[in-house]
Amino acid sequence: MFITGYILTFRIDIEDMNTKKLYLRFTIALLSFSLLSCNKWLDVDPKSQVRDNDLFSTETGFKEALAGVYASLTYEALYGREMTFGLMGVLGYEWDFQAQAYDADKSYNYQSAQPSLNRIDAIWNGLYTAISNNNKLLEEIDAQRSVFSPDNYEVIKGESLALRAFLHFDLLRVFGASYEENPNKMAIPYFKKSSKEIAPQLTVTEVIDLALADLNEAAELLKRDPLVTGRVVTIANDNGYLMNRNLHLNYYAVRGLLARVYLYKKDLPKALEQAQLVIDSQKFPWLLPANRKADLTFSTEHLFALNVTRLATIYENSFTVTGGSNVFYISDATRKEYYDTNEADYRFLEWFAVSTDGNQFLKKYAQLDNMLAAYRQRMPMIKLPEMYFIAAEALKNTNIQAAAAMINEVRTHRGLTATTIDVSNVDAVLLQEFRKEMIGEGQLFFYHKRKNSARIPRAATYDIITLKGYKLPIPVSEFNNAPGRVDNR
């Protein structure tokens, strides 16, 4: 199966994050699904204007709207670059070189340079706009339950609730204090409506609890997910909309996200429970060694990934010589340090391409000529190895042998042998293995933020806590349009 993009333009009343009412002609890329063919999932005239009351009058309309929210996340300002290998990669000190426009970010001095402020504002506005569009769907869906075929109401609503939680949690991880720093610190608003009503600014704990509530409701609804029920979905079923479930926030992706959020909240028993549920499902098989040269993101292990239709262009502009001064790369010495100079490691072997001057470009997002359609355009959001790392962290203080086994399970599926892990080195090994696996995905910065590390590897000259580097500044416009907001920093 492969995915192609189509455009739908429609008018919908939404609220922007400055609480000003917008009447937008909202253009979204629609995901269409086909099995090795060029058949459209939807035959839509790109110039057609569809009123929101028409859009939300059919099951297909709800699917269009949800697909549009997913697609809006794939642009470079969000998960197509900045929320993965771009800004978040720079803040996590994953790169030896990045564009000059990131210089202020690399010193955690966000407010000294306009490019930095522009990037940060785009993340805030982009994610909250996606939330507003998603909330419009949630506001309409219950009244239209009768238009859905069996199970699809539960699946669409469950995904939408999960998406709202996913986006708010990432906003919290970018703009709020960590739970470790101060669970009662004022952070961000949690929007549950698309109206112009101003949502109150909430504490870290309050945001997390609302996200958990959305996710637990989503998990109940998504028990009707084909991944759970075993319902066979083919191209004949609405041209396969519910196929390829790891490109949606499916039932197990929601469980994986619950594990991530519970770990952030330091609720280790619940984090372990959710991670173990995903592991035990065996729904996301480990990469086959024979596929490692073609399936560079190890797509079978994705609990949830975004379909980034521009990924070939983004890769060329970011990780190749043709990208000029906009590229991200590491030295060969850094690559060896990351991967312990272990040439048995599939990632060490396959994820990097050497430049003419000996530097190493990340090849994880390359769109290769021999790459199967099913492996293309994947930007991983939640992966199977993270579940093992979460389980290991949850177990390390009570059962070090079980924690070590979790970490070594990842290693052995990367071509490595098991290593000795005990209480004296478990934290160092866990960090090293996490960094190996997550490079270019934006998760390393959040790893250190969750732990409230004063200093992170390769950025030892910066005391990130003193610099307040873990909390990016809320846009000035938010304070202007929502009086009473408290400075998150």
BELVENPE-V917816 format. One record per residue. RES is the residue in three letters. SS is DSSP state (@ for helix, = for strand, . for the rest). OMEGA is omega in whole degrees, -180 to 180 (NA if undefined). D_FIRST is the distance of its C-alpha to the first C-alpha in whole Angstrom. Layout:
BEGIN
res:RES ss:SS omega:OMEGA d_first:D_FIRST
res:RES ss:SS omega:OMEGA d_first:D_FIRST
END
This chain:
BEGIN
res:MET ss:. omega:174 d_first:0
res:PHE ss:= omega:-170 d_first:4
res:ILE ss:= omega:176 d_first:7
res:THR ss:= omega:-175 d_first:10
res:GLY ss:= omega:175 d_first:14
res:TYR ss:= omega:-174 d_first:16
res:ILE ss:= omega:172 d_first:20
res:LEU ss:= omega:177 d_first:22
res:THR ss:= omega:178 d_first:26
res:PHE ss:= omega:178 d_first:28
res:ARG ss:= omega:180 d_first:31
res:ILE ss:= omega:178 d_first:31
res:ASP ss:= omega:177 d_first:34
res:ILE ss:= omega:175 d_first:34
res:GLU ss:= omega:172 d_first:36
res:ASP ss:. omega:-174 d_first:36
res:MET ss:. omega:173 d_first:37
res:ASN ss:. omega:177 d_first:40
res:THR ss:. omega:174 d_first:41
res:LYS ss:. omega:-176 d_first:41
res:LYS ss:= omega:-179 d_first:40
res:LEU ss:= omega:170 d_first:37
res:TYR ss:= omega:-169 d_first:36
res:LEU ss:= omega:160 d_first:33
res:ARG ss:= omega:-165 d_first:31
res:PHE ss:= omega:-178 d_first:28
res:THR ss:= omega:-178 d_first:25
res:ILE ss:= omega:174 d_first:22
res:ALA ss:= omega:179 d_first:18
res:LEU ss:= omega:176 d_first:16
res:LEU ss:= omega:173 d_first:12
res:SER ss:= omega:-172 d_first:11
res:PHE ss:= omega:173 d_first:7
res:SER ss:= omega:179 d_first:6
res:LEU ss:. omega:176 d_first:4
res:LEU ss:. omega:179 d_first:6
res:SER ss:. omega:180 d_first:9
res:CYS ss:. omega:180 d_first:11
res:ASN ss:. omega:179 d_first:12
res:LYS ss:. omega:169 d_first:13
res:TRP ss:. omega:178 d_first:12
res:LEU ss:. omega:176 d_first:16
res:ASP ss:. omega:-172 d_first:18
res:VAL ss:. omega:173 d_first:21
res:ASP ss:. omega:-176 d_first:24
res:PRO ss:. omega:-177 d_first:24
res:LYS ss:. omega:-176 d_first:27
res:SER ss:. omega:177 d_first:28
res:GLN ss:= omega:-175 d_first:30
res:VAL ss:= omega:179 d_first:29
res:ARG ss:= omega:-176 d_first:31
res:ASP ss:@ omega:180 d_first:30
res:ASN ss:@ omega:173 d_first:32
res:ASP ss:@ omega:-179 d_first:30
res:LEU ss:@ omega:-176 d_first:27
res:PHE ss:. omega:176 d_first:28
res:SER ss:. omega:-180 d_first:29
res:THR ss:. omega:175 d_first:25
res:GLU ss:@ omega:179 d_first:22
res:THR ss:@ omega:179 d_first:20
res:GLY ss:@ omega:177 d_first:23
res:PHE ss:@ omega:178 d_first:22
res:LYS ss:@ omega:177 d_first:18
res:GLU ss:@ omega:-178 d_first:19
res:ALA ss:@ omega:180 d_first:22
res:LEU ss:@ omega:177 d_first:20
res:ALA ss:@ omega:179 d_first:17
res:GLY ss:@ omega:177 d_first:20
res:VAL ss:@ omega:176 d_first:21
res:TYR ss:@ omega:-176 d_first:18
res:ALA ss:@ omega:-179 d_first:18
res:SER ss:@ omega:-180 d_first:22
res:LEU ss:. omega:-170 d_first:22
res:THR ss:. omega:-178 d_first:20
res:TYR ss:. omega:-175 d_first:23
res:GLU ss:. omega:180 d_first:25
res:ALA ss:. omega:180 d_first:28
res:LEU ss:. omega:-172 d_first:26
res:TYR ss:. omega:173 d_first:23
res:GLY ss:. omega:176 d_first:22
res:ARG ss:. omega:-165 d_first:25
res:GLU ss:. omega:-178 d_first:28
res:MET ss:. omega:178 d_first:27
res:THR ss:. omega:-174 d_first:25
res:PHE ss:. omega:-176 d_first:27
res:GLY ss:. omega:-177 d_first:29
res:LEU ss:@ omega:-178 d_first:32
res:MET ss:@ omega:176 d_first:31
res:GLY ss:@ omega:178 d_first:31
res:VAL ss:@ omega:-179 d_first:34
res:LEU ss:@ omega:177 d_first:36
res:GLY ss:. omega:-179 d_first:35
res:TYR ss:. omega:177 d_first:36
res:GLU ss:. omega:-172 d_first:33
res:TRP ss:. omega:170 d_first:34
res:ASP ss:. omega:-180 d_first:37
res:PHE ss:= omega:172 d_first:37
res:GLN ss:. omega:-176 d_first:35
res:ALA ss:. omega:-179 d_first:36
res:GLN ss:@ omega:-179 d_first:40
res:ALA ss:@ omega:179 d_first:39
res:TYR ss:@ omega:-174 d_first:38
res:ASP ss:@ omega:-180 d_first:41
res:ALA ss:@ omega:179 d_first:43
res:ASP ss:@ omega:-176 d_first:39
res:LYS ss:@ omega:174 d_first:40
res:SER ss:. omega:178 d_first:44
res:TYR ss:. omega:-179 d_first:42
res:ASN ss:. omega:-167 d_first:45
res:TYR ss:@ omega:-171 d_first:42
res:GLN ss:@ omega:-178 d_first:45
res:SER ss:@ omega:-175 d_first:47
res:ALA ss:. omega:-178 d_first:44
res:GLN ss:@ omega:178 d_first:42
res:PRO ss:@ omega:179 d_first:39
res:SER ss:@ omega:179 d_first:39
res:LEU ss:@ omega:179 d_first:40
res:ASN ss:@ omega:179 d_first:37
res:ARG ss:@ omega:-178 d_first:34
res:ILE ss:@ omega:178 d_first:36
res:ASP ss:@ omega:-179 d_first:36
res:ALA ss:@ omega:177 d_first:33
res:ILE ss:@ omega:180 d_first:31
res:TRP ss:@ omega:-176 d_first:34
res:ASN ss:@ omega:-178 d_first:33
res:GLY ss:@ omega:-179 d_first:29
res:LEU ss:@ omega:179 d_first:29
res:TYR ss:@ omega:174 d_first:31
res:THR ss:@ omega:176 d_first:30
res:ALA ss:@ omega:178 d_first:27
res:ILE ss:@ omega:-180 d_first:29
res:SER ss:@ omega:178 d_first:31
res:ASN ss:@ omega:179 d_first:28
res:ASN ss:@ omega:179 d_first:26
res:ASN ss:@ omega:177 d_first:30
res:LYS ss:@ omega:177 d_first:30
res:LEU ss:@ omega:-178 d_first:27
res:LEU ss:@ omega:178 d_first:29
res:GLU ss:@ omega:-175 d_first:32
res:GLU ss:@ omega:-163 d_first:31
res:ILE ss:@ omega:-176 d_first:29
res:ASP ss:@ omega:-179 d_first:31
res:ALA ss:@ omega:-177 d_first:33
res:GLN ss:@ omega:-175 d_first:30
res:ARG ss:@ omega:-176 d_first:29
res:SER ss:@ omega:-177 d_first:30
res:VAL ss:@ omega:-174 d_first:27
res:PHE ss:. omega:171 d_first:24
res:SER ss:. omega:-174 d_first:23
res:PRO ss:. omega:177 d_first:24
res:ASP ss:. omega:-172 d_first:22
res:ASN ss:@ omega:173 d_first:21
res:TYR ss:@ omega:-179 d_first:24
res:GLU ss:@ omega:-178 d_first:24
res:VAL ss:@ omega:-178 d_first:20
res:ILE ss:@ omega:179 d_first:21
res:LYS ss:@ omega:179 d_first:24
res:GLY ss:@ omega:177 d_first:24
res:GLU ss:@ omega:-177 d_first:21
res:SER ss:@ omega:176 d_first:23
res:LEU ss:@ omega:179 d_first:26
res:ALA ss:@ omega:180 d_first:24
res:LEU ss:@ omega:177 d_first:23
res:ARG ss:@ omega:179 d_first:27
res:ALA ss:@ omega:180 d_first:28
res:PHE ss:@ omega:-176 d_first:26
res:LEU ss:@ omega:178 d_first:27
res:HIS ss:@ omega:180 d_first:31
res:PHE ss:@ omega:177 d_first:31
res:ASP ss:@ omega:173 d_first:29
res:LEU ss:@ omega:177 d_first:32
res:LEU ss:@ omega:-179 d_first:35
res:ARG ss:@ omega:178 d_first:34
res:VAL ss:@ omega:-168 d_first:34
res:PHE ss:@ omega:-178 d_first:37
res:GLY ss:. omega:170 d_first:39
res:ALA ss:. omega:173 d_first:41
res:SER ss:. omega:176 d_first:40
res:TYR ss:@ omega:179 d_first:41
res:GLU ss:@ omega:-179 d_first:42
res:GLU ss:@ omega:-177 d_first:44
res:ASN ss:@ omega:-178 d_first:45
res:PRO ss:. omega:-178 d_first:44
res:ASN ss:. omega:-180 d_first:46
res:LYS ss:. omega:177 d_first:46
res:MET ss:= omega:-174 d_first:45
res:ALA ss:= omega:-171 d_first:41
res:ILE ss:= omega:171 d_first:39
res:PRO ss:= omega:175 d_first:39
res:TYR ss:. omega:-175 d_first:36
res:PHE ss:. omega:177 d_first:35
res:LYS ss:. omega:178 d_first:34
res:LYS ss:. omega:175 d_first:35
res:SER ss:. omega:-178 d_first:34
res:SER ss:. omega:-176 d_first:38
res:LYS ss:. omega:178 d_first:40
res:GLU ss:. omega:-179 d_first:42
res:ILE ss:. omega:177 d_first:42
res:ALA ss:. omega:-178 d_first:41
res:PRO ss:. omega:172 d_first:43
res:GLN ss:= omega:-173 d_first:43
res:LEU ss:= omega:176 d_first:42
res:THR ss:= omega:178 d_first:43
res:VAL ss:@ omega:-179 d_first:40
res:THR ss:@ omega:-179 d_first:41
res:GLU ss:@ omega:178 d_first:40
res:VAL ss:@ omega:180 d_first:37
res:ILE ss:@ omega:-178 d_first:36
res:ASP ss:@ omega:176 d_first:37
res:LEU ss:@ omega:177 d_first:35
res:ALA ss:@ omega:179 d_first:32
res:LEU ss:@ omega:178 d_first:33
res:ALA ss:@ omega:177 d_first:34
res:ASP ss:@ omega:-177 d_first:30
res:LEU ss:@ omega:179 d_first:28
res:ASN ss:@ omega:174 d_first:30
res:GLU ss:@ omega:178 d_first:30
res:ALA ss:@ omega:-179 d_first:26
res:ALA ss:@ omega:178 d_first:26
res:GLU ss:@ omega:179 d_first:28
res:LEU ss:@ omega:-174 d_first:26
res:LEU ss:@ omega:167 d_first:23
res:LYS ss:@ omega:174 d_first:24
res:ARG ss:@ omega:177 d_first:22
res:ASP ss:. omega:176 d_first:19
res:PRO ss:@ omega:177 d_first:16
res:LEU ss:@ omega:-178 d_first:16
res:VAL ss:@ omega:-174 d_first:20
res:THR ss:@ omega:-176 d_first:21
res:GLY ss:. omega:178 d_first:18
res:ARG ss:. omega:180 d_first:17
res:VAL ss:. omega:178 d_first:15
res:VAL ss:. omega:179 d_first:12
res:THR ss:. omega:179 d_first:10
res:ILE ss:. omega:179 d_first:10
res:ALA ss:. omega:180 d_first:13
res:ASN ss:. omega:-179 d_first:14
res:ASP ss:@ omega:-178 d_first:14
res:ASN ss:@ omega:171 d_first:11
res:GLY ss:@ omega:-178 d_first:9
res:TYR ss:. omega:-177 d_first:11
res:LEU ss:. omega:170 d_first:12
res:MET ss:. omega:176 d_first:8
res:ASN ss:. omega:-169 d_first:8
res:ARG ss:@ omega:180 d_first:11
res:ASN ss:@ omega:168 d_first:12
res:LEU ss:@ omega:175 d_first:12
res:HIS ss:. omega:172 d_first:15
res:LEU ss:. omega:-178 d_first:18
res:ASN ss:. omega:-177 d_first:17
res:TYR ss:@ omega:-176 d_first:20
res:TYR ss:@ omega:173 d_first:20
res:ALA ss:@ omega:177 d_first:20
res:VAL ss:@ omega:176 d_first:23
res:ARG ss:@ omega:177 d_first:25
res:GLY ss:@ omega:178 d_first:24
res:LEU ss:@ omega:174 d_first:25
res:LEU ss:@ omega:177 d_first:28
res:ALA ss:@ omega:180 d_first:29
res:ARG ss:@ omega:-178 d_first:29
res:VAL ss:@ omega:178 d_first:31
res:TYR ss:@ omega:177 d_first:34
res:LEU ss:@ omega:179 d_first:34
res:TYR ss:@ omega:-180 d_first:35
res:LYS ss:. omega:179 d_first:38
res:LYS ss:. omega:174 d_first:39
res:ASP ss:. omega:-171 d_first:38
res:LEU ss:@ omega:179 d_first:38
res:PRO ss:@ omega:-180 d_first:38
res:LYS ss:@ omega:176 d_first:35
res:ALA ss:@ omega:178 d_first:33
res:LEU ss:@ omega:-179 d_first:33
res:GLU ss:@ omega:-178 d_first:32
res:GLN ss:@ omega:179 d_first:29
res:ALA ss:@ omega:-179 d_first:28
res:GLN ss:@ omega:178 d_first:29
res:LEU ss:@ omega:178 d_first:27
res:VAL ss:@ omega:-179 d_first:24
res:ILE ss:@ omega:-177 d_first:25
res:ASP ss:@ omega:-179 d_first:26
res:SER ss:@ omega:-177 d_first:23
res:GLN ss:. omega:179 d_first:21
res:LYS ss:. omega:-174 d_first:17
res:PHE ss:. omega:-172 d_first:17
res:PRO ss:. omega:176 d_first:17
res:TRP ss:. omega:175 d_first:19
res:LEU ss:. omega:171 d_first:18
res:LEU ss:. omega:-178 d_first:19
res:PRO ss:@ omega:-179 d_first:21
res:ALA ss:@ omega:-177 d_first:20
res:ASN ss:@ omega:-170 d_first:17
res:ARG ss:. omega:-179 d_first:19
res:LYS ss:. omega:-177 d_first:19
res:ALA ss:. omega:-179 d_first:16
res:ASP ss:. omega:-168 d_first:14
res:LEU ss:. omega:176 d_first:17
res:THR ss:. omega:-180 d_first:17
res:PHE ss:. omega:-165 d_first:16
res:SER ss:@ omega:179 d_first:13
res:THR ss:@ omega:-178 d_first:13
res:GLU ss:@ omega:-178 d_first:16
res:HIS ss:= omega:168 d_first:16
res:LEU ss:= omega:180 d_first:17
res:PHE ss:= omega:176 d_first:16
res:ALA ss:= omega:174 d_first:15
res:LEU ss:= omega:175 d_first:15
res:ASN ss:= omega:-176 d_first:13
res:VAL ss:. omega:-173 d_first:15
res:THR ss:. omega:-179 d_first:15
res:ARG ss:. omega:-172 d_first:18
res:LEU ss:@ omega:178 d_first:18
res:ALA ss:@ omega:179 d_first:18
res:THR ss:@ omega:179 d_first:22
res:ILE ss:@ omega:179 d_first:23
res:TYR ss:@ omega:-179 d_first:22
res:GLU ss:@ omega:-178 d_first:25
res:ASN ss:@ omega:-172 d_first:27
res:SER ss:@ omega:-171 d_first:27
res:PHE ss:. omega:177 d_first:27
res:THR ss:. omega:180 d_first:28
res:VAL ss:@ omega:-178 d_first:32
res:THR ss:@ omega:178 d_first:31
res:GLY ss:@ omega:178 d_first:31
res:GLY ss:@ omega:-176 d_first:34
res:SER ss:@ omega:-177 d_first:36
res:ASN ss:@ omega:-172 d_first:33
res:VAL ss:. omega:174 d_first:31
res:PHE ss:. omega:176 d_first:31
res:TYR ss:= omega:176 d_first:32
res:ILE ss:= omega:176 d_first:34
res:SER ss:. omega:177 d_first:37
res:ASP ss:@ omega:178 d_first:37
res:ALA ss:@ omega:178 d_first:39
res:THR ss:@ omega:177 d_first:37
res:ARG ss:@ omega:180 d_first:34
res:LYS ss:@ omega:178 d_first:36
res:GLU ss:@ omega:178 d_first:38
res:TYR ss:@ omega:-169 d_first:34
res:TYR ss:. omega:175 d_first:33
res:ASP ss:. omega:-180 d_first:37
res:THR ss:. omega:-177 d_first:37
res:ASN ss:. omega:-175 d_first:35
res:GLU ss:. omega:173 d_first:33
res:ALA ss:. omega:-176 d_first:31
res:ASP ss:. omega:-179 d_first:29
res:TYR ss:@ omega:-177 d_first:25
res:ARG ss:@ omega:176 d_first:25
res:PHE ss:@ omega:-177 d_first:29
res:LEU ss:@ omega:-167 d_first:28
res:GLU ss:@ omega:-171 d_first:24
res:TRP ss:. omega:-176 d_first:24
res:PHE ss:= omega:176 d_first:27
res:ALA ss:= omega:-177 d_first:28
res:VAL ss:= omega:178 d_first:32
res:SER ss:. omega:-178 d_first:33
res:THR ss:. omega:180 d_first:37
res:ASP ss:. omega:174 d_first:39
res:GLY ss:. omega:178 d_first:37
res:ASN ss:. omega:-172 d_first:35
res:GLN ss:= omega:174 d_first:32
res:PHE ss:= omega:175 d_first:29
res:LEU ss:= omega:-178 d_first:26
res:LYS ss:. omega:-175 d_first:23
res:LYS ss:. omega:-175 d_first:21
res:TYR ss:. omega:176 d_first:19
res:ALA ss:. omega:177 d_first:19
res:GLN ss:. omega:-170 d_first:16
res:LEU ss:. omega:180 d_first:17
res:ASP ss:. omega:-177 d_first:17
res:ASN ss:. omega:-176 d_first:16
res:MET ss:. omega:177 d_first:13
res:LEU ss:. omega:-179 d_first:9
res:ALA ss:@ omega:-179 d_first:7
res:ALA ss:@ omega:-179 d_first:6
res:TYR ss:@ omega:-171 d_first:10
res:ARG ss:. omega:166 d_first:11
res:GLN ss:. omega:-178 d_first:13
res:ARG ss:= omega:170 d_first:13
res:MET ss:= omega:-175 d_first:17
res:PRO ss:= omega:177 d_first:18
res:MET ss:= omega:177 d_first:20
res:ILE ss:= omega:-174 d_first:21
res:LYS ss:= omega:178 d_first:20
res:LEU ss:@ omega:-179 d_first:21
res:PRO ss:@ omega:179 d_first:24
res:GLU ss:@ omega:179 d_first:26
res:MET ss:@ omega:177 d_first:26
res:TYR ss:@ omega:178 d_first:28
res:PHE ss:@ omega:177 d_first:30
res:ILE ss:@ omega:179 d_first:31
res:ALA ss:@ omega:179 d_first:32
res:ALA ss:@ omega:-180 d_first:34
res:GLU ss:@ omega:180 d_first:36
res:ALA ss:@ omega:-175 d_first:37
res:LEU ss:@ omega:-164 d_first:38
res:LYS ss:. omega:-179 d_first:40
res:ASN ss:. omega:-178 d_first:43
res:THR ss:. omega:-178 d_first:43
res:ASN ss:. omega:-174 d_first:42
res:ILE ss:@ omega:179 d_first:41
res:GLN ss:@ omega:178 d_first:40
res:ALA ss:@ omega:177 d_first:37
res:ALA ss:@ omega:179 d_first:37
res:ALA ss:@ omega:180 d_first:37
res:ALA ss:@ omega:178 d_first:35
res:MET ss:@ omega:-180 d_first:32
res:ILE ss:@ omega:-179 d_first:32
res:ASN ss:@ omega:175 d_first:32
res:GLU ss:@ omega:176 d_first:29
res:VAL ss:@ omega:-179 d_first:27
res:ARG ss:@ omega:-176 d_first:30
res:THR ss:@ omega:176 d_first:29
res:HIS ss:. omega:173 d_first:25
res:ARG ss:. omega:177 d_first:26
res:GLY ss:. omega:-177 d_first:28
res:LEU ss:. omega:174 d_first:31
res:THR ss:. omega:176 d_first:34
res:ALA ss:. omega:179 d_first:35
res:THR ss:. omega:-180 d_first:38
res:THR ss:. omega:-179 d_first:41
res:ILE ss:. omega:177 d_first:41
res:ASP ss:. omega:-175 d_first:44
res:VAL ss:. omega:-177 d_first:45
res:SER ss:. omega:-175 d_first:46
res:ASN ss:. omega:-172 d_first:43
res:VAL ss:@ omega:-179 d_first:40
res:ASP ss:@ omega:180 d_first:40
res:ALA ss:@ omega:180 d_first:40
res:VAL ss:@ omega:-180 d_first:37
res:LEU ss:@ omega:177 d_first:35
res:LEU ss:@ omega:-179 d_first:35
res:GLN ss:@ omega:-180 d_first:35
res:GLU ss:@ omega:177 d_first:32
res:PHE ss:@ omega:-179 d_first:30
res:ARG ss:@ omega:178 d_first:31
res:LYS ss:@ omega:-172 d_first:29
res:GLU ss:@ omega:-168 d_first:26
res:MET ss:@ omega:-177 d_first:26
res:ILE ss:. omega:178 d_first:27
res:GLY ss:. omega:-178 d_first:26
res:GLU ss:. omega:175 d_first:24
res:GLY ss:. omega:-173 d_first:27
res:GLN ss:@ omega:-177 d_first:28
res:LEU ss:@ omega:177 d_first:31
res:PHE ss:@ omega:-180 d_first:33
res:PHE ss:@ omega:176 d_first:33
res:TYR ss:@ omega:-179 d_first:34
res:HIS ss:@ omega:178 d_first:37
res:LYS ss:@ omega:180 d_first:37
res:ARG ss:@ omega:180 d_first:37
res:LYS ss:@ omega:-177 d_first:40
res:ASN ss:. omega:180 d_first:42
res:SER ss:. omega:178 d_first:42
res:ALA ss:. omega:-180 d_first:45
res:ARG ss:. omega:-180 d_first:44
res:ILE ss:. omega:-178 d_first:41
res:PRO ss:. omega:177 d_first:40
res:ARG ss:. omega:174 d_first:41
res:ALA ss:. omega:-171 d_first:42
res:ALA ss:. omega:-179 d_first:46
res:THR ss:. omega:-176 d_first:48
res:TYR ss:. omega:170 d_first:46
res:ASP ss:. omega:-170 d_first:47
res:ILE ss:. omega:178 d_first:44
res:ILE ss:. omega:179 d_first:46
res:THR ss:. omega:-180 d_first:49
res:LEU ss:. omega:-176 d_first:47
res:LYS ss:. omega:-175 d_first:45
res:GLY ss:. omega:180 d_first:42
res:TYR ss:. omega:-179 d_first:40
res:LYS ss:. omega:178 d_first:40
res:LEU ss:. omega:-174 d_first:39
res:PRO ss:. omega:173 d_first:41
res:ILE ss:. omega:-178 d_first:41
res:PRO ss:. omega:179 d_first:41
res:VAL ss:@ omega:-178 d_first:44
res:SER ss:@ omega:180 d_first:43
res:GLU ss:@ omega:178 d_first:42
res:PHE ss:@ omega:-179 d_first:46
res:ASN ss:@ omega:-174 d_first:47
res:ASN ss:@ omega:179 d_first:45
res:ALA ss:. omega:-178 d_first:46
res:PRO ss:. omega:180 d_first:49
res:GLY ss:. omega:176 d_first:50
res:ARG ss:. omega:179 d_first:47
res:VAL ss:. omega:178 d_first:48
res:ASP ss:. omega:-177 d_first:47
res:ASN ss:. omega:-177 d_first:44
res:ARG ss:. omega:NA d_first:46
END
